[in-house]
Amino acid sequence: MMDSLCLAIDIGGTKMCAGIVDNAGRVLAEKRALTPNRSGDDPAVAFAVLAGLIESVSAETLLGSSSSRIAVCGVGCGGPMTQGGETVSPLNIPGWRRFPLRQRIAEIVDLPVYVDNDAKALALGEWWKGSAQGLNSFLAAVVSTGVGGGIVLDGRLLDGNGGNCGHIGHVIVEPDGRKCACGARGCLEAEASGTAIEAITGQPAARASREVKVRTGLLVGRALACVANLLDLKLALIAGSVALGFGSDFFDAAQEELNNSAKLDFSSGAIVKPAGLGDGGPLLGAAAVGFRALGAPGPWVG
């Protein structure tokens, strides 16, 4: 295990990424591409892009000087999904509905393949090498094209019945609000994701006004307060292009709403702050999925 590498794969609604990560958390190679999520109902289109990334980063590693071996493939993918990523149905990749992701990847790599929700993967990554090192309980969330979350509680990553635990994007924050892709109304994802912001304002989230940034933070803080009150949590780490791109306007509003809505003795004082791994979080999270499955040393062992 000391000299092993992970083929790490992150699949999101905007981009896909494949990389090689060692068991010290160093990214040795990385390839990215836009997710073809507007390609209709043909699942092969998105998978072809992913397969190209895998081939490219694997070939680059073979040409390198490292004598370490790739021992596992770890994958973080948007959900919902069935246990172990046997099938995935990311709301922001319309062509993948009950798509057999783990099997399809296993067909093109001669490695054990492990798949988990991308936000749960982020939680593992932050626990392993980020801002949650040494902690026993916290929430990690992604506010980007969509909104997802992962929860570590009492030293254990929570899975739920089908591996979808932590899906904070479907906490209702605006009763009778916008229709969500999941079918409900007023979900955090339907009000505060990059996709929702563009639909509401008519322009990309990157061009959002301060008012939109503050509202987005407030809604995320509202959802976080629900989680803090429900699960007795004191820390939320937020990643994703929307949250990190909106900066202090977003985080100040989220903290203020969290302060206003988490008032119990055990939830009062809960903190929301940017995730520590930045742009490297998705790949390190995917690698953590793989190394954890192999039983490699990490905070998940205990």
Backbone hydrogen bonds, N-H to C=O, Kabsch-Sander energy under -0.5 kcal/mol:
donor,donor_aa,acceptor,acceptor_aa,energy
4,S,1,M,-1.6
5,L,69,R,-2.6
6,C,21,V,-2.7
7,L,72,V,-2.7
8,A,6,C,-1.0
8,A,19,G,-2.7
9,I,74,G,-2.5
10,D,17,C,-3.0
11,I,76,G,-2.8
12,G,10,D,-0.5
12,G,15,K,-2.4
16,M,33,A,-3.0
17,C,10,D,-2.6
18,A,31,K,-2.5
19,G,8,A,-2.7
20,I,29,A,-2.0
21,V,6,C,-2.4
21,V,19,G,-0.5
22,D,26,R,-2.4
23,N,4,S,-1.0
25,G,22,D,-2.1
28,L,20,I,-3.2
28,L,26,R,-0.7
29,A,20,I,-1.1
31,K,18,A,-2.8
33,A,16,M,-2.2
35,T,14,T,-2.5
37,N,35,T,-2.4
39,S,36,P,-1.0
42,D,39,S,-0.8
45,V,42,D,-1.1
46,A,42,D,-0.6
47,F,43,P,-1.6
48,A,44,A,-2.2
49,V,45,V,-1.4
50,L,46,A,-2.0
51,A,47,F,-3.0
52,G,48,A,-1.9
53,L,49,V,-1.8
54,I,50,L,-2.3
55,E,51,A,-2.4
56,S,52,G,-2.3
57,V,53,L,-2.7
58,S,54,I,-2.1
59,A,55,E,-2.2
60,E,56,S,-2.0
61,T,57,V,-1.7
62,L,58,S,-2.1
63,L,59,A,-1.4
64,G,60,E,-0.6
64,G,61,T,-1.0
69,R,3,D,-1.0
71,A,5,L,-2.7
71,A,69,R,-0.7
72,V,5,L,-1.0
73,C,112,P,-2.4
74,G,7,L,-1.8
75,V,114,Y,-2.4
76,G,9,I,-2.8
77,C,116,D,-2.2
78,G,11,I,-1.4
82,T,87,T,-2.6
85,G,82,T,-2.3
86,E,83,Q,-1.1
88,V,99,F,-2.1
89,S,80,P,-3.1
91,L,79,G,-1.5
93,I,90,P,-1.8
96,W,93,I,-2.1
97,R,95,G,-0.9
99,F,88,V,-2.6
101,L,99,F,-2.3
102,R,85,G,-1.7
104,R,100,P,-2.3
105,I,101,L,-2.5
106,A,102,R,-2.4
107,E,103,Q,-1.4
108,I,105,I,-1.6
109,V,105,I,-1.1
111,L,109,V,-1.5
114,Y,73,C,-2.5
115,V,84,G,-0.6
116,D,75,V,-2.4
118,D,77,C,-1.7
121,A,117,N,-2.4
122,L,118,D,-2.0
123,A,119,A,-2.0
124,L,120,K,-2.0
125,G,121,A,-2.5
126,E,122,L,-2.9
127,W,123,A,-2.0
128,W,124,L,-2.2
129,K,125,G,-3.1
130,G,125,G,-0.7
130,G,126,E,-0.8
132,A,126,E,-1.7
133,Q,130,G,-1.1
135,L,132,A,-2.2
138,F,152,V,-2.5
139,L,235,L,-2.2
140,A,150,G,-2.8
141,A,237,L,-2.8
142,V,148,G,-2.6
143,V,239,A,-2.8
144,S,142,V,-0.6
144,S,146,G,-3.2
148,G,142,V,-1.8
150,G,140,A,-3.0
152,V,138,F,-2.6
153,L,151,I,-0.5
153,L,156,R,-2.6
155,G,136,N,-3.3
156,R,153,L,-0.8
158,L,151,I,-2.8
165,C,159,D,-2.5
167,H,164,N,-0.9
168,I,166,G,-3.0
170,H,167,H,-1.9
171,V,168,I,-1.9
173,V,171,V,-0.5
173,V,186,G,-2.8
174,E,186,G,-1.6
177,G,174,E,-2.0
180,C,184,A,-3.4
183,G,180,C,-1.7
186,G,178,R,-2.7
188,L,171,V,-1.8
189,E,169,G,-2.9
191,E,187,C,-0.9
191,E,188,L,-0.9
192,A,188,L,-3.0
193,S,189,E,-0.9
194,G,144,S,-3.9
195,T,145,T,-1.4
197,I,193,S,-2.7
198,E,194,G,-2.1
199,A,195,T,-1.8
200,I,196,A,-2.6
201,T,197,I,-2.8
202,G,198,E,-2.1
207,R,204,P,-2.0
208,A,205,A,-2.1
213,K,209,S,-2.2
214,V,210,R,-2.7
215,R,211,E,-2.4
216,T,212,V,-2.6
217,G,213,K,-2.2
218,L,214,V,-2.6
219,L,215,R,-2.4
220,V,216,T,-2.2
221,G,217,G,-2.8
222,R,218,L,-2.1
223,A,219,L,-1.9
224,L,220,V,-2.6
225,A,221,G,-2.1
226,C,222,R,-1.5
227,V,223,A,-1.8
228,A,224,L,-2.9
229,N,225,A,-2.6
230,L,226,C,-2.0
231,L,227,V,-2.9
232,D,228,A,-1.4
233,L,228,A,-0.8
236,A,271,I,-2.5
237,L,139,L,-2.8
238,I,236,A,-0.5
238,I,273,K,-2.3
239,A,141,A,-2.9
242,V,143,V,-1.2
243,A,143,V,-1.7
244,L,240,G,-2.6
245,G,241,S,-1.5
246,F,242,V,-2.3
247,G,243,A,-1.2
249,D,246,F,-0.9
250,F,246,F,-0.5
250,F,247,G,-0.5
251,F,247,G,-2.4
252,D,248,S,-2.8
253,A,249,D,-1.4
254,A,250,F,-2.5
255,Q,251,F,-2.4
256,E,252,D,-2.3
257,E,253,A,-2.3
258,L,254,A,-2.3
259,N,255,Q,-2.6
260,N,256,E,-2.0
261,S,257,E,-1.8
262,A,258,L,-1.9
263,K,261,S,-0.7
267,S,264,L,-0.5
268,S,264,L,-3.0
270,A,267,S,-1.7
271,I,234,K,-2.8
273,K,236,A,-2.3
275,A,238,I,-2.5
280,G,277,L,-1.6
281,G,278,G,-1.7
284,L,280,G,-2.3
285,G,281,G,-2.7
286,A,282,P,-2.2
287,A,283,L,-2.5
288,A,284,L,-2.2
289,V,285,G,-1.8
290,G,286,A,-1.7
291,F,287,A,-3.0
292,R,288,A,-2.5
293,A,289,V,-1.7
294,L,290,G,-1.4
295,G,291,F,-0.6
295,G,292,R,-1.3
296,A,291,F,-2.6
301,V,298,G,-1.9
302,G,300,W,-0.6
